[in-house]
C-alpha cells in the first residue's frame, strides 16, 4: 500500500512537471509574439546562462533593470524556455493577491520583502536553489524613477546561499535597453507601441559573483545594510553598461 502511494506521488509530480514545462513554453512563446507586435526586439547573450549551467551543473540568479510593467514579461523572453534557463521570479509581497489566480504561479513566483528578506524567505529561496531553480529579481523594486532604491535582498540571498551550501551562485545581469520612444516613463505615448517605434534590446551580460561586488566596497567597517546597498548600486551600474 505504501509503495503504491509513493508511485502515485511520483507520477503526480511527473505529470505536474510536464504540464508546467508546457505551460511555461507556451506562455514564453505567446509573450514573444506579443512583444514582436509591439516592439522591434533583439536578444543578445541568451546562450551565456545556458552554457554556464551545462558546464557547472548549478542554477543562477538574474538581476534586471526595471523601467516598465513590460519588464517581467521580458525575463522569460530573454532567457528562453529551456529547462536550463527557465526562471522563478521574486515579487513584492503585495503582488500575491494578483498572481495567485495564475496557473502554476507557485512554480515561478517567490514573494519577498525586498529590503530585508525574512528567515522563512531565505530558507524557501535556498530550497528552490537546491531544487535547481534559476531565480530572477528586479533590485530597484519599482518602475517609478523617484521611488527607485537599491534593495539589498539579492545580496543577502547570494551570501546566505554561499554560507549555507558552500556554493557560489552567479548573477546574470539583464539590461533592457530602449530607443525611439519614451519607454519606461509613467505617462508614455502609447501609440508608439502600436506603430512599433519602440526598439528593445535584451542584453544578457557575463556572470557576476558576490566576491566581485564585495571588492568594490572599500570601507570594511560600514554597517551591513549600507554595504548591501552599495553592492546593489554597483550591480545596477554594471547592468547599465551592458
N, C-alpha and C positions, 0 to 999 in steps of 0.2 A: 504493500500500500504506500509505504514511504517512497519507494523507488518510482512509483507511478506519479506521485506528487512532484518529485524532482524533475522527471521527464516533462510533465505538464508545464512546470515553471520555466524550464529551459526552452521549450517550444514556444511558449508565450513571449519570452524575451526575444527569441529569434524573429518571430513574426513582427513584434513591435519595432525591432531594429530595421527590418526590411521595409516596413511601412514608413518609418521615419526617414530612411535614406531616400525613398521615392518621393516623399513629401518635400524634403529639402532640395532635391534636384529639380523638381517641378517648380517650386517657389523661386529658386535661383534663376531658372530659365525664363520664367514669366517676368521677373524683375528686370532681367537683362533686356527683354523685348520692350518693356515699358520705357526703360531708360534710353534705349536706342531711338524710340519715337520722340522723346523729349529733348535729348542731348546729342551732341557729337561727342561720343565717348570713346576713349582709348585706355587700354590697360597695359601697364608695364611692370615687369618683375614678378608675375604670377608664379613662375617656376621656382623662385627662391625658397619660400617656405616648404614647398613640396619636396624639393631636393634635400633641404636640411633635415626634414623629418625622416625621409627614407634613409639618410645616412646615419643619423644619431638615434633613431627609434624613440624619439621623445616629442611630446607636444610643444606648443609655443604659445606666447601671448601676442596680441595685436593691439597697438595703440594708434589711434587715428585723430586727425584734427576734426573739429566739429563746427560746421558752418550752416547747416541746413537740416530740416527734417528728412531730407532725402538720404542723409548720410548712413543711417542704419541699414538701408537697402543696398547701399554701395558696398558694404562689407562682404556679403556673400558673392556679389558680382565680381569684386576684385580678386577674391581668393579662390573662387570656384567651389564646386560641389563634390569634389572627390573625397574619399574617406580620409585622406591625409590632410586636406585643407579645410574641412568642414569646421564651422565656428560655433562656439557657445558664447553669448554676449552678456556683459554686465549691463544692468539698467538700474536707475534710481528706484527706490522702494515704491514711490507713488505711481509708477507705471504698471505695477502688478494688476491693478484693477482693470486695465485695458487688455493686457496680453493674456490674462487668464482664460479668455474666451477663444484664443487662437489654438488650433490643433498642435499638439506636441510642444507647447510653449515651455513646459518644464524641461524639455530636452535641449533647448537652445537659449534659455534665459537664466541668469542668476541675478537676484535682486540684492542691492547693496547700498550701505551708507558709504558714499564715495570718499568722504574725507577721513573716516575712521572706521573701517570695517570691523564688526564685532568678531568675537572668537568663533561663534557659530558659522559666520560667513567665511572666515579663514578656513575652518575645517571643511566646509562644503566645497570651497574652491580647491583645496588640496586633494580631496576625494575625486573631484572632477578631473584634475590633472592626472591623478593616478589611473583613472579610467581611460585616459588617452585623449581627453577633450582639449581642443585649442580654444583659448579664451580671448575675447576682444573687449576693449573698453575705450571710451572717449574721456581722456584725462581732464579736459576742460569742463565737462559736465553740462554745458548749455550752448545754444546757438547764438545767444544774445551777447554781443561784444562787451557791454558794460557789466555784465554779470559773470563773465568768464573768470576762472581762477585755477590755480594749479592744484587739483585734488591729489592727495598723496596716497590714495588707496592702492594704485597699481604697484607702487614701490613697496608698500607693506606686504603685499601679496607675494611678489617675487622673492623678497627677503625671507619671508616665512617658509616658502616652498624650499628655498635653498637650505635653510637651517634644519627643517624637519625631514627632508628627503635626501639631502646631500646631493641634489641635482640642480644644475644651473640652467634655468629655462630662459630662452632668449625672448626679446620683444621685437617683433617685426613691425616697423613703422609704416603707416599708410598716409600718404599726403594726397588729399583731394584737391587738385589744382583746377582752377577755373579761369576762363577768359571769355570776353564778348558779352558779358551781362552783369547785372548787379546781384548775381547769385549769392545766397547766404545772408542777405540783408532781410530784416523782418518784413519790409514793405517793398519787395522787388516788383519788376514789371513782368507779370505772369505771361503776357503774350509772347515774350522772348522764348519761353519753353515751347509754346505751340509752333513757333517758327523755326525751332531747332537752332537758335542763335547761340545757345549756351554750349561752350566747349568744356568738356570734363576730361581730365587726365587722372586716372587712379594709379598712383606710383607707389610700389612696394619697395622699401629700401632694404639694405643689408641688416642682419640681426644685431641688436644692441643688448648688452648684458648689464646686470646690476653693477658689476665692478667698473664698467665703462662710465656709468653715470656717477658713481660714488667718487671717482677720481676727480671730478670737476668741482667737488665741494672742498675748498681749501681749508676752511675753518673747521677743525675737528671737534670743537667744544660747543658748537651750537646745538640747540635742542632738537630732538628727533623730528618734530612736526615741521620745523623750519628746514631741516636737512631734506626731508621728503619733498617739500615744496620746491626747493632749489633743484633737486634731481628731476622732478617732473618738468620744470621750466627748461632744463637742458634737453630733456626728451622732446618737448614740443619744438624747441629750436631746431633740433636735428630733423624732425619731421618736416618742418617748413623748408628745409634746404634740399629735400629730395627732388 
